[in-house]
């Protein structure tokens, strides 16, 4: 299992810079996080030149509309990342 140890949120389409990411990495180290989790959409916006001090994982999010739309569109899938970039820091926990 895993435990959420910290979380940071930015507005959708926020152009975070090197300093923003360095602050996130410092937070991760203070909280003894073992990895960073974000959305696929936002992971591609992280500068490849910036060294991430811990593993970075991303989630691919999809929305499937089951009701409230015409039948021809009810099974379409749309990519979505929600309302903004969220960095989630995790640490593994033992199951006793």
Secondary structure, 3 states (H helix, E strand, C coil): CEEEEEEEECCCCCCCCHHHHHHHHHHHHHCCCCEEEEEHHHHCCCCCCCCCCCEEEEECCEEECCCCCCCCCCCCEEECCCCCCEEEEEEECCCC
